[in-house]
């Protein structure tokens, strides 16, 4: 099974795909980041939100196939690894929260679940990092409409003022790594980062499993292959869960299979 990795010229700030190869440092930023720099330092993602990645995330979120979480968490860990040498070694890891009504409906927060698995892998691959999960740091004040299908402006308005920090003293002067499953326009990431910065955070970084870019400029040739999985892209239900579970099983040496 292949999960394409994010590739091609990317915005150095938000990670969105750029329309043309980089010609100068100034061209390393997308237009939104040039016009309105985000309150986070950098956003990274593992791969594009399409194909098997999209199916796997949907299976986790909507079909509650938790067998997918560990393998997806490993890919999230690989995305976070892109920040090595750039982001601080000590950070609070803050999953984007669900409103209590959404949490009651779904029964779990996929961002927190992914973050938990990612930290388990990073504890072995990046022993120099000191990452502490802080799930209750960020709170969602109101039930927001699903961002899917909204325009960029509607997305911004939808999450404006949607977050608060439970204990500003616990955030003041700290470096924060915000975790979510998907980043599209960055409206949620911007709103969460602004709330954390307003509460006194020293810096905010963002990592997501997938990036739903505006250009879709990804090269299928730069894919991570997961041996032993079936090639049928229309896997569904229990078959997808079983395939993901086999795909993401550690090798006998305890190393990732990709």
Number of C-alpha atoms within 10 A of each C-alpha: 18 20 22 22 24 27 20 18 19 24 23 20 20 30 23 32 24 22 15 12 11 15 8 8 8 10 17 20 23 20 12 14 16 14 9 8 15 20 20 23 16 20 28 28 29 27 26 27 26 16 13 19 20 16 17 24 23 13 21 19 19 10 15 18 20 15 19 24 28 22 23 26 25 24 28 29 28 20 24 25 17 15 17 13 8 9 20 17 15 15 21 20 26 26 30 24 23 22 18 15 11 14 13 11 9 15 12 14 19 25 24 22 19 27 29 20 19 23 22 14 20 21 14 11 14 15 11 12 16 15 19 15 16 18 18 13 20 24 20 19 16 14 14 16 11 10 17 8 8 12 11 14 10 14 21 18 14 19 23 17 15 18 22 19 20 14 12 17 12 15 22 16 14 19 22 27 27 26 26 25 24 23 26 19 21 23 21 22 28 21 23 31 26 21 21 29 23 16 19 17 20 14 21 27 26 29 32 26 29 27 28 19 22 12 10 18 18 19 13 13 9 14 17 16 15 17 14 12 17 15 10 10 12 11 16 15 13 13 12 23 22 16 18 23 18 17 22 24 14 13 10 8 7 8 12 16 16 15
